[in-house]
Amino acid sequence: MDTTHLYFALGRPFAPLYSAAMRLRETCYRRGIIKSHQLNVPVISVGNLTMGGTGKTPLVHYLARLLQSHGLRPAIISRGYGGTANRKVNLVSDGTELLLDAESAGDEPRFLAETLPGIPVLTGIVRRLPAQRAVEMGADVLLLDDGFQHMQIVRTVNLVLFSTDRLAGNSRVFPGGDLREPVVALNRATGFVLTGVHEANKERAEQFVDLLQDKFPQVPVTLTGYQVETPVQLSEGGMIETVDVDLVAKGRCFGFCGIAHPQSFLAILERHGLDLAGFHPLRDHQRYSSAVLREILEKARRAGAEFFVTTEKDLVKLARFAAYLPLPLFGLRMQVTTDEHFAARILHDVRSWENYSGRE
């Protein structure tokens, strides 16, 4: 039973108080009452206005690859949600060596560290501290994962993401709805990104673009989608490696995942024509245990599945279990698709940063 609507209904009387608190907080940062820290490298923030997943991690991955491919030295800064590492600065990867597992780092930082060789990934609750360490390590541009509400760091590019299937939810502020802040906060954005656009929801996306451009004409809007780049699996050493596409194109699979909106992964499996025997959604940032996997395995056996398929982010958390699973386990590496103008605008904004000249 989905109790979300009930919780929002109960929380609605308190939403104006939370909304006022968030607006006061923003005002304090804007007027300098609370200090924002300017780093000596450009900062790209990837965040969202709504609660839950909007595809931030795939876009951070895309941007990191983009920057690296153009000769820049990016580093990724994350809070490390779900990880047990609690130092002020937690080094997940120094760009050459993986230093924390998924349980310590959090699933998203570990996934980014493992799939982005040459790019440091750092976590910390007070994110200016790992950000400063990354600069000391030689990073010349920072990617701030889930950073829209984290105004302690001044950013050069401030992207706000919306999932095309959910958009702004019920358009009410928490705890009465899906919004982390009032809609007026979107004036801080330098770009809007609609994620997960495909043929079935493209018209809905375009209608929302019109709404955003009407209310925030100064902010450019980009549409992005996803495509399967390659299937992957865990090596004997627990590392992710690519595999032949035929291994998942034939046979019946059982899907599962622990992301904010698991139905979005189910839709990807269906759109790509996999022979899906069944699907088991899990809660976001699910911690895997023997009991959880026994439940998934039992459902897969009853459905007659020949192998498992999950997200790459879930795969990194399953390294210690993979060798004991009686069915093969694969992940899908997803690739963000967008237009060339978005990439060009990001690179232009980074290279135009006032202190950037001479850093290459």
C-alpha positions in Angstrom: 0.0 0.0 0.0 1.3 3.4 -1.0 1.0 5.7 2.0 2.7 8.7 0.5 -0.5 10.6 -0.2 -1.7 10.0 3.4 1.6 11.3 4.8 1.5 14.4 2.5 -2.1 15.1 3.6 -1.1 14.9 7.2 1.9 17.1 6.6 0.2 19.8 4.6 -0.6 22.1 7.6 3.1 22.2 8.4 4.3 22.8 4.8 4.1 26.6 5.1 6.4 26.6 8.1 9.0 24.4 6.3 8.7 26.6 3.2 9.2 29.7 5.2 12.3 28.2 6.9 13.8 27.3 3.5 13.2 30.7 2.1 14.8 32.3 5.2 17.8 30.1 4.8 18.2 31.1 1.1 17.9 34.7 2.0 20.6 34.4 4.7 23.0 32.9 2.1 22.0 35.5 -0.5 22.7 38.4 1.9 25.9 36.9 3.3 24.5 36.3 6.8 25.5 32.7 6.2 28.8 32.4 4.3 29.1 30.7 1.0 32.6 29.5 0.2 34.3 30.4 -3.1 36.7 27.7 -4.3 39.5 28.6 -6.7 38.1 26.2 -9.4 34.7 26.1 -11.2 32.0 24.1 -9.6 29.2 22.3 -11.3 26.2 21.4 -9.1 23.8 18.7 -10.1 20.6 18.7 -8.0 16.9 18.7 -7.9 13.9 20.5 -6.4 11.9 17.3 -5.7 12.3 14.6 -3.2 13.7 11.3 -4.5 15.5 10.3 -7.6 15.7 12.4 -10.8 18.8 10.8 -12.4 21.5 12.8 -10.8 24.1 10.1 -10.6 23.9 9.2 -14.4 24.2 12.9 -15.3 27.2 13.3 -12.9 28.8 10.3 -14.6 28.1 11.9 -18.1 29.6 15.2 -17.0 32.6 13.7 -15.5 33.4 11.8 -18.7 32.7 14.9 -20.8 35.1 17.1 -18.8 37.8 14.4 -18.7 37.6 13.8 -22.4 38.3 17.5 -23.0 41.5 17.5 -21.0 40.1 18.7 -17.6 40.7 17.1 -14.3 37.3 16.7 -12.6 36.6 15.4 -9.1 33.3 14.4 -7.7 32.1 15.5 -4.3 29.2 13.7 -2.6 27.6 13.6 0.9 28.0 9.8 0.8 24.4 9.1 1.7 24.0 5.6 3.1 27.7 5.0 3.7 29.2 4.3 7.1 32.4 6.3 6.6 32.1 9.3 8.9 35.3 11.3 8.6 35.2 14.9 7.6 36.8 13.8 4.3 36.4 10.3 3.0 38.4 9.4 0.0 36.5 6.8 -2.0 39.0 6.9 -4.9 42.1 9.0 -5.6 41.6 8.4 -9.3 43.9 5.5 -9.5 42.9 3.3 -6.5 39.6 2.4 -5.0 39.8 3.0 -1.3 36.3 2.4 0.1 33.7 -0.3 -0.6 30.0 0.5 -1.2 29.0 -0.1 2.4 31.6 2.5 3.6 31.3 5.0 0.8 27.6 4.7 -0.1 26.4 3.0 -3.3 26.5 6.0 -5.6 30.0 7.3 -4.7 31.4 3.7 -5.0 29.6 3.3 -8.4 31.1 6.5 -9.7 34.5 5.7 -8.4 34.6 2.3 -9.9 33.3 3.3 -13.3 35.3 6.6 -13.7 39.0 5.7 -13.7 41.2 8.7 -13.3 38.5 10.8 -11.5 38.8 11.2 -7.7 35.6 10.7 -5.7 35.3 12.2 -2.1 32.5 12.3 0.4 31.8 14.3 3.6 28.8 15.8 5.3 30.3 19.3 5.2 31.1 19.2 1.5 33.4 22.2 1.3 36.0 20.1 3.2 36.2 17.2 0.6 35.9 19.9 -2.1 39.0 21.7 -0.8 40.9 18.4 -0.5 40.0 17.6 -4.1 41.5 20.9 -5.3 44.6 20.2 -3.2 44.8 16.8 -5.1 44.9 18.6 -8.4 41.3 18.8 -9.5 40.6 21.8 -11.7 36.8 21.5 -11.8 34.4 20.0 -9.2 31.1 18.1 -9.7 28.8 18.5 -6.7 26.4 15.6 -6.5 23.0 16.5 -5.1 24.1 20.1 -4.5 21.1 22.4 -5.3 20.2 22.9 -1.6 23.9 22.9 -0.5 24.5 26.6 -0.8 27.6 26.6 1.3 29.7 26.3 -1.9 29.5 28.9 -4.6 28.9 27.2 -8.0 29.6 28.2 -11.6 26.9 25.9 -13.1 23.7 25.1 -11.1 21.7 22.4 -12.8 18.3 21.3 -11.5 16.9 18.0 -12.7 13.3 16.8 -13.2 12.3 13.3 -13.9 10.0 13.4 -16.9 7.7 10.8 -15.5 7.2 12.7 -12.2 8.1 16.3 -13.0 7.2 18.4 -9.9 5.1 15.7 -8.2 2.1 17.4 -6.5 3.9 20.8 -6.6 3.6 21.2 -2.8 6.5 21.8 -0.4 7.5 19.1 2.1 6.0 17.7 4.3 2.9 18.4 2.3 4.4 17.3 -1.0 7.4 16.4 -3.1 9.3 19.7 -3.2 12.4 20.3 -1.0 12.0 24.1 -1.4 9.4 26.5 -2.8 9.3 26.9 -6.6 10.8 30.3 -6.4 14.1 28.7 -5.5 14.5 27.7 -9.1 15.6 31.2 -9.8 19.0 30.1 -8.5 19.4 27.6 -11.4 21.5 28.2 -14.4 20.0 25.2 -16.3 17.1 22.8 -16.1 17.5 19.2 -17.2 14.5 16.8 -17.9 15.7 13.3 -17.5 14.4 10.0 -18.8 12.8 11.4 -21.9 11.6 8.8 -24.5 8.9 8.6 -27.2 6.1 7.7 -24.8 6.6 10.7 -22.5 8.1 13.2 -24.9 4.9 15.2 -25.3 4.6 15.5 -21.6 8.2 16.7 -21.4 7.7 19.3 -24.0 4.7 20.7 -22.2 6.7 21.0 -19.0 9.5 22.7 -21.0 6.9 25.3 -22.1 5.9 25.9 -18.5 9.5 26.3 -17.3 10.3 28.7 -20.0 7.3 30.7 -19.3 8.1 31.1 -15.6 11.9 31.1 -15.9 12.7 32.4 -19.4 16.3 33.1 -18.4 17.1 29.5 -17.7 17.8 27.1 -20.6 16.2 23.7 -20.6 17.7 20.4 -21.9 16.0 17.1 -22.6 18.0 13.9 -21.8 17.3 10.2 -22.2 18.9 6.9 -21.4 20.2 4.1 -23.6 21.8 0.9 -22.6 25.5 1.2 -23.2 26.5 -2.3 -22.4 25.7 -5.2 -20.0 28.2 -5.7 -17.2 29.0 -8.3 -14.5 31.2 -8.7 -11.5 34.6 -10.3 -12.0 36.0 -12.9 -9.6 37.7 -10.0 -7.8 34.4 -8.1 -7.4 35.1 -5.5 -10.0 32.7 -4.4 -12.7 33.6 -5.7 -16.2 31.7 -5.5 -19.5 30.2 -8.6 -21.2 28.9 -9.6 -24.5 25.4 -8.3 -25.1 24.2 -11.7 -26.2 24.5 -12.9 -22.6 21.4 -10.8 -21.6 19.7 -10.7 -25.0 18.8 -14.4 -24.8 17.0 -16.2 -22.0 14.6 -15.2 -19.3 15.7 -12.7 -16.8 14.5 -11.6 -13.4 15.0 -7.9 -12.6 15.4 -6.1 -9.3 16.8 -2.8 -8.1 17.0 -0.5 -5.1 16.7 3.0 -6.5 14.3 5.8 -5.7 11.9 4.9 -8.5 12.4 1.3 -9.4 9.6 1.4 -12.0 11.8 3.5 -14.2 14.3 0.6 -14.4 11.5 -1.8 -15.1 10.4 0.5 -18.0 13.9 0.4 -19.4 14.0 -3.4 -19.3 10.6 -3.5 -21.1 11.6 -1.0 -23.7 14.8 -2.9 -24.6 12.8 -6.1 -25.2 14.4 -8.3 -22.6 12.5 -11.6 -21.8 11.4 -10.5 -18.3 10.2 -13.3 -16.1 9.5 -11.0 -13.2 10.6 -7.9 -11.3 11.2 -7.2 -7.6 11.4 -3.5 -6.5 13.4 -2.6 -3.4 13.6 0.6 -1.4 16.1 3.3 -2.4 19.7 2.6 -1.2 18.7 -1.0 -0.2 21.3 -2.7 2.0 21.6 -6.3 0.7 21.6 -9.2 3.0 21.2 -12.9 2.7 17.6 -12.7 3.6 16.9 -10.1 0.9 18.6 -12.1 -1.7 16.8 -15.3 -0.7 13.5 -13.6 -1.3 14.6 -12.4 -4.7 16.0 -15.8 -5.6 12.8 -17.6 -4.6 10.7 -15.3 -6.8 13.1 -15.8 -9.7 13.0 -19.6 -9.4 9.2 -19.6 -9.3 9.2 -17.4 -12.4 11.5 -19.7 -14.3 14.3 -17.1 -14.7 17.7 -18.0 -16.0 19.6 -15.0 -14.8 19.3 -11.8 -12.8 19.6 -8.2 -14.1 19.9 -5.1 -12.0 21.3 -1.6 -12.2 25.0 -1.0 -12.2 24.6 1.0 -8.9 23.0 -2.1 -7.3 25.7 -4.3 -8.7 28.5 -2.6 -6.8 26.8 -3.5 -3.5 26.5 -7.2 -4.4 30.2 -8.0 -4.7 30.4 -10.1 -1.6 27.3 -12.1 -2.6 27.7 -12.6 -6.3 29.9 -15.7 -6.2 27.3 -17.5 -4.1 24.2 -16.8 -6.3 23.0 -19.9 -8.1 22.0 -17.8 -11.2 24.2 -15.4 -13.2 24.0 -11.8 -12.2 24.3 -8.9 -14.7 23.9 -5.2 -14.6 23.0 -2.7 -17.3 25.3 0.3 -17.8 23.2 3.2 -18.9 24.3 6.1 -20.9 22.8 9.6 -20.9 21.8 10.9 -24.3 21.4 14.6 -24.9 22.1 17.2 -27.6 25.5 18.7 -28.4 24.4 22.1 -27.3 24.2 21.0 -23.7 27.8 19.7 -23.7 29.0 22.8 -25.4 27.3 25.1 -22.9 28.8 23.2 -19.9 32.3 23.4 -21.4 31.9 27.1 -22.2 30.7 27.9 -18.7 33.7 26.1 -17.2 36.3 27.6 -19.5 34.8 31.0 -19.1 35.1 30.9 -15.3 36.8 34.1 -14.2 39.8 32.5 -12.6 40.2 29.6 -15.1 42.6 31.0 -17.6 46.0 29.4 -17.6 45.0 26.3 -15.6 45.3 23.8 -18.3 
